[in-house]
Amino acid sequence: GNAFEMQTVNGIKKDFFFAGIGFGMNNYRFESYPLFADVRVFPGKSRSFFGYGNLGYNFNGKNEPEKNIYYNTAEFTGGVYTSVGAGVQFKLAGNASVVFDVGFAYKEIKNKIGVVNPCLVGPCPVDYSYYAYGLGTVILKAGIAF
């Protein structure tokens, strides 16, 4: 399915190399907030094309278990966030550019679900189930660089 993602990356560019820190929001399958290091390399004389890689941590957003799961408690936690891809940058006026890229992103989300078992005398025991999601997606991005 389709999902929305928004990011901001701030860093330093020197010749053919860019390094920065990024933060974003995405909602493919589960809402999350990645914080990551961003590295880009601009080969060739024109410096229009680039390859990039991101690595960081994926913080959990407001999430609920899937509708077909009965539960009393649910706890989500984040995990690894990474992406790789390639793009092109077209110069506008001054230092501004419009940027398009395509890539692959991967994020991890973990989920602990508790179900209270019925009993005659409390406190009643809780059974926990643990789920680990490794979610990958193809990403198409457009943006503005300064």
Secondary structure, 3 states (H helix, E strand, C coil): CCCCEEEEEEEEEECCEEEEEEEEEECCCCCEEEEEEEEEECCCCCCCEEEEEEEEEEEECCCCCCCCCCCCEEEEECEEEEEEEEEEEEECCCCCEEEEEEEEEEEEEEEEEEEECCCCCCCCCEEEEEEEEEEEEEEEEEEEEC
